[in-house]
Amino acid sequence: MFKSRYALPGTAPATLTPLGPADACPPVIRWMEYDADLLTERRVVGVEELPEVNGGDGKVHWIEFNGLGDLDALKALGEKYGLHPLTLEDVLHGGQRPKVEPYDEHLFIVALMIYRGSDDQRMIGEQISLILGKGFLLSIQEDPNCDVLEPIRQRIRTGKGWIRKMGPDYLTYALLDAIIDHCFPILEGLGEALEELETEMLQRPNATCISTLHDYRRTLMHLRRAVWPERDLINSLLHDESPFITAPTKVFLRDCYDHTLRIMDLIESYREISAGLLELYLSAVSMRTNEIMRVLTVISAFFIPLTFIVGVYGMNFDYKDGEHWLNMPELHSRYGYLVLWLFMFAVVVAMFLFFRRKKWL
């Protein structure tokens, strides 16, 4: 689910390795400049068209660099905004653990963005890198076509809420909050799926149920892997002293931290439920097997005396035309065959009544 890349062992630090053809998407660069009154939004072709930002104009600049297929453009972006070479290396090597790294000129934040694929609805995890500087926020992600940030863009366009009145640190909070809150609908759908799976396991336990359950458990493991370090990330932004995070924004970060705790509680609850479902499946299969064995045992018990009687009479032992006292009884009787059937039927009825009295049936 998570795209992970790393440099070859022994590679020098800050070496930028080109992506493979399957992952190398050409960058899509968007730029938003706004304050409480004005908004400028455009899509640019090259890094050279982006503005120089020094934080002195009182405006917030949000630069989106989506797509890592052009190393020259990425290097030019780093040179234009003074990004540390190790920052560019972490941006390029996806699958980083969510973290915060302070530098002199910017704050580097790595988060894991989780969303459903548009085609098959499978869960996808993608790294998003945020570089917070004086008056600007630079967001970098791999796939230019999919993210969970469109509601934030709409809030900026419409001017609703606090976002147009606050600085780039609040924009950073808004992006992190959108990334974290997007786990709630995923977990809600997963909870409903677990309830349906529980019903199916009680009614029709089969191998498909256990396969589906393992898929859900793997999904929960991936979610935990993403959210747990993001909780530490938000906690670091809250408590570490940084010139890039203002006190008013920390109030909102506390709410974001609370969301991570709620998500972790849900994940742990669903993990316990999935573990219980595994035990439920094993118990249901065991009960079903016991039920089958009980029915087969009862059927076998009915036929044991009948088989004995038929086996004995199957010997057809007749000595001197029935005159000897050790001969088989009723061999020469006119109604011997019918009497034998009635006797066997009586044995079955007696056994049935006995089993019902013992509550074995």
NULUMRO-956861 format. One record per residue (C-alpha): residue number from 1; x, y, z. Coordinates in steps of 0.2 Angstrom, whole numbers, plus 2048, in hexadecimal, padded with zeros to 3 digits. Layout:
REM NULUMRO-956861
REC     k    px    py    pz
REC   NUM     X     Y     Z
...
END
This chain:
REM NULUMRO-956861
REC     k    px    py    pz
REC     1   800   800   800
REC     2   80E   80C   805
REC     3   81A   811   7F7
REC     4   82B   80F   7FE
REC     5   83C   813   7F6
REC     6   84E   814   7FD
REC     7   85F   818   7F6
REC     8   86B   809   7F3
REC     9   876   805   802
REC    10   886   810   802
REC    11   87E   81E   7F8
REC    12   885   82F   7FD
REC    13   878   839   807
REC    14   86D   845   7FE
REC    15   86E   83B   7EE
REC    16   85F   83D   7E3
REC    17   85B   82D   7DA
REC    18   84F   82E   7CB
REC    19   83E   824   7CD
REC    20   839   816   7C3
REC    21   82F   818   7B3
REC    22   81F   812   7BC
REC    23   821   81F   7CA
REC    24   828   82E   7C0
REC    25   81A   83A   7BE
REC    26   81E   84B   7B6
REC    27   81B   859   7C3
REC    28   80B   863   7C4
REC    29   80F   874   7CC
REC    30   802   87E   7D4
REC    31   803   88E   7DE
REC    32   7F7   897   7E9
REC    33   7FB   8A9   7F0
REC    34   7EE   8B0   7FC
REC    35   7EA   8BB   80B
REC    36   7D9   8BF   813
REC    37   7D4   8CA   804
REC    38   7DC   8C3   7F4
REC    39   7E0   8B2   7ED
REC    40   7EB   8AE   7DE
REC    41   7EB   89C   7D7
REC    42   7F4   896   7C8
REC    43   7FC   887   7C0
REC    44   80E   889   7BB
REC    45   819   87F   7AE
REC    46   82A   881   7B6
REC    47   832   885   7C7
REC    48   839   895   7C0
REC    49   827   89C   7BF
REC    50   825   89A   7D2
REC    51   827   8AA   7DC
REC    52   835   8AE   7E8
REC    53   82E   8AE   7FA
REC    54   836   8B7   809
REC    55   826   8B8   814
REC    56   826   8CB   814
REC    57   816   8CE   80A
REC    58   80A   8C7   817
REC    59   803   8BA   80B
REC    60   803   8A7   80B
REC    61   80B   89E   7FC
REC    62   806   88C   7FA
REC    63   810   883   7ED
REC    64   80B   872   7E8
REC    65   818   867   7DF
REC    66   80F   857   7DA
REC    67   819   84A   7D1
REC    68   82B   844   7D3
REC    69   830   83F   7C2
REC    70   83B   84F   7BE
REC    71   84B   84F   7C9
REC    72   851   85F   7C1
REC    73   840   868   7C6
REC    74   842   861   7D7
REC    75   854   867   7D9
REC    76   84F   878   7D2
REC    77   841   879   7DF
REC    78   84D   875   7ED
REC    79   859   883   7E7
REC    80   84B   890   7E5
REC    81   844   88E   7F7
REC    82   854   889   800
REC    83   850   877   804
REC    84   85D   86C   80C
REC    85   864   85E   801
REC    86   85E   851   80E
REC    87   84D   858   80D
REC    88   84C   854   7FA
REC    89   853   843   7FD
REC    90   845   83F   809
REC    91   838   846   7FD
REC    92   83E   83B   7EF
REC    93   840   82B   7FA
REC    94   82D   827   7FE
REC    95   828   81D   80C
REC    96   830   828   81A
REC    97   829   827   82B
REC    98   81F   836   82F
REC    99   82A   843   838
REC   100   82F   855   83B
REC   101   841   85B   837
REC   102   845   86D   83B
REC   103   852   877   830
REC   104   858   888   831
REC   105   84D   88F   823
REC   106   83E   883   823
REC   107   835   875   82C
REC   108   834   864   823
REC   109   825   85A   826
REC   110   821   848   820
REC   111   810   841   821
REC   112   807   832   819
REC   113   7F8   836   80F
REC   114   7EB   828   80E
REC   115   7DD   827   802
REC   116   7D2   81B   7F8
REC   117   7D7   818   7E6
REC   118   7CA   81F   7D9
REC   119   7CA   80F   7CF
REC   120   7CA   800   7DB
REC   121   7C7   809   7EB
REC   122   7D6   801   7F3
REC   123   7DF   80A   800
REC   124   7EF   814   7FB
REC   125   7FC   81C   806
REC   126   807   82A   7FF
REC   127   814   835   806
REC   128   811   847   806
REC   129   81F   853   80B
REC   130   81C   864   812
REC   131   829   872   813
REC   132   824   880   81E
REC   133   82E   890   81C
REC   134   82C   8A3   81F
REC   135   81C   8A7   815
REC   136   81A   898   80B
REC   137   816   885   80C
REC   138   81D   879   7FF
REC   139   813   869   7FD
REC   140   81B   85A   7F3
REC   141   813   84A   7EF
REC   142   815   83C   7E2
REC   143   804   83A   7D9
REC   144   7FE   84A   7D2
REC   145   7EC   843   7CF
REC   146   7E7   83D   7E0
REC   147   7E7   845   7F1
REC   148   7DC   84A   800
REC   149   7E0   85D   7FF
REC   150   7D2   863   7F4
REC   151   7C7   869   802
REC   152   7D5   874   808
REC   153   7D7   87C   7F7
REC   154   7C4   87F   7F7
REC   155   7C5   887   808
REC   156   7D2   893   802
REC   157   7C8   897   7F2
REC   158   7B8   89B   7FC
REC   159   7C1   8A3   80B
REC   160   7B7   899   817
REC   161   7BE   897   829
REC   162   7CF   89C   830
REC   163   7DA   897   821
REC   164   7DB   8A8   818
REC   165   7DE   8B1   828
REC   166   7EC   8A7   82E
REC   167   7FE   8A3   829
REC   168   807   895   820
REC   169   808   88B   830
REC   170   7F5   88A   831
REC   171   7F5   884   81F
REC   172   801   877   825
REC   173   7F5   872   833
REC   174   7E6   872   827
REC   175   7EF   866   81B
REC   176   7F4   85A   829
REC   177   7E3   85B   830
REC   178   7DB   856   81F
REC   179   7E8   847   81E
REC   180   7E4   841   82F
REC   181   7D1   843   82E
REC   182   7D0   83A   81E
REC   183   7D3   82A   828
REC   184   7C2   82C   831
REC   185   7B8   827   821
REC   186   7C4   819   81D
REC   187   7C2   812   82F
REC   188   7AF   814   82E
REC   189   7AE   80A   81F
REC   190   7BA   7FD   826
REC   191   7AF   7FC   836
REC   192   79F   7F9   82C
REC   193   7A9   7EC   822
REC   194   7AE   7E3   832
REC   195   79C   7E2   838
REC   196   796   7DB   827
REC   197   7A4   7CE   828
REC   198   79F   7C9   83A
REC   199   78E   7C6   834
REC   200   794   7BB   826
REC   201   7A0   7B2   831
REC   202   791   7AD   83D
REC   203   786   7A7   82F
REC   204   792   7A1   821
REC   205   7A4   79F   827
REC   206   7B0   79B   819
REC   207   7C1   79D   812
REC   208   7BC   7AE   80A
REC   209   7B8   7B5   81A
REC   210   7C9   7B2   822
REC   211   7D2   7B9   812
REC   212   7C7   7C9   813
REC   213   7CB   7CA   826
REC   214   7DE   7C9   823
REC   215   7DC   7D7   816
REC   216   7D3   7E2   823
REC   217   7E0   7DE   830
REC   218   7EE   7E3   824
REC   219   7E5   7F3   820
REC   220   7E4   7F7   833
REC   221   7F6   7F4   834
REC   222   7FA   800   826
REC   223   7EF   80D   82E
REC   224   7F7   80B   83F
REC   225   808   80D   836
REC   226   803   81D   82F
REC   227   7F9   825   83D
REC   228   804   820   84C
REC   229   814   82B   846
REC   230   808   839   840
REC   231   802   83A   852
REC   232   814   83D   857
REC   233   816   849   849
REC   234   808   854   84F
REC   235   80F   853   861
REC   236   820   859   85B
REC   237   818   868   852
REC   238   80E   86C   862
REC   239   81C   86B   86F
REC   240   82C   86F   865
REC   241   831   881   864
REC   242   832   887   852
REC   243   831   898   84A
REC   244   826   891   83C
REC   245   818   88C   848
REC   246   80E   89A   851
REC   247   805   898   861
REC   248   7F3   89A   859
REC   249   7F6   88C   84D
REC   250   7FC   881   85C
REC   251   7EA   882   862
REC   252   7E3   87A   852
REC   253   7F1   86D   853
REC   254   7EB   867   864
REC   255   7DA   863   85B
REC   256   7E4   85A   84D
REC   257   7ED   850   85B
REC   258   7DD   84B   862
REC   259   7D7   844   851
REC   260   7E7   839   850
REC   261   7E2   832   862
REC   262   7D1   82F   85C
REC   263   7D7   826   84C
REC   264   7E3   81B   856
REC   265   7D5   816   862
REC   266   7CA   811   853
REC   267   7D9   807   84C
REC   268   7DC   7FE   85C
REC   269   7CA   7FA   85E
REC   270   7C8   7F3   84D
REC   271   7D8   7E9   84F
REC   272   7D0   7E1   85E
REC   273   7C0   7DE   855
REC   274   7CA   7D6   847
REC   275   7D3   7CB   853
REC   276   7C2   7C6   85B
REC   277   7BB   7C2   849
REC   278   7CA   7B6   846
REC   279   7C5   7AD   856
REC   280   7B3   7AE   851
REC   281   7B7   7A6   840
REC   282   7C1   798   849
REC   283   7B3   795   855
REC   284   7A6   795   848
REC   285   7B0   789   83D
REC   286   7B2   77E   84C
REC   287   7A0   77E   851
REC   288   79B   77B   83F
REC   289   7A7   76C   83F
REC   290   7A0   766   84F
REC   291   78E   767   849
REC   292   792   75D   83A
REC   293   79B   750   844
REC   294   78D   74F   850
REC   295   780   74C   842
REC   296   78C   73F   83A
REC   297   78E   736   84B
REC   298   77C   735   84E
REC   299   779   72E   83D
REC   300   787   721   840
REC   301   77F   71D   851
REC   302   76E   719   848
REC   303   776   70D   83C
REC   304   782   704   848
REC   305   774   6F8   84F
REC   306   76C   6F7   83F
REC   307   77C   6F1   837
REC   308   77F   6E5   844
REC   309   76E   6DD   842
REC   310   76F   6DC   82F
REC   311   780   6D5   831
REC   312   77B   6C7   83C
REC   313   76C   6C3   831
REC   314   777   6C4   822
REC   315   780   6B4   828
REC   316   770   6AA   823
REC   317   775   69C   82F
REC   318   768   68E   82D
REC   319   76B   67C   834
REC   320   760   66D   82E
REC   321   752   678   827
REC   322   74F   682   837
REC   323   74E   673   843
REC   324   75D   677   84E
REC   325   75B   683   85C
REC   326   76A   68D   858
REC   327   764   692   847
REC   328   760   6A4   842
REC   329   74F   6A9   849
REC   330   741   6AD   83D
REC   331   74A   6A6   82E
REC   332   73B   69B   829
REC   333   72E   6A6   830
REC   334   721   6AD   824
REC   335   723   6BF   82B
REC   336   735   6BE   831
REC   337   73B   6CB   824
REC   338   72D   6D8   82A
REC   339   730   6D4   83C
REC   340   743   6D8   83A
REC   341   73F   6E9   831
REC   342   733   6ED   83F
REC   343   740   6E9   84C
REC   344   74D   6F4   844
REC   345   741   702   843
REC   346   73D   700   855
REC   347   750   701   859
REC   348   752   711   84F
REC   349   742   719   858
REC   350   749   714   869
REC   351   75A   71B   865
REC   352   752   72B   85F
REC   353   748   72D   86F
REC   354   757   72A   879
REC   355   761   737   870
REC   356   753   744   872
REC   357   752   740   884
REC   358   765   743   887
REC   359   763   753   87C
REC   360   770   74D   86F
REC   361   763   751   861
END
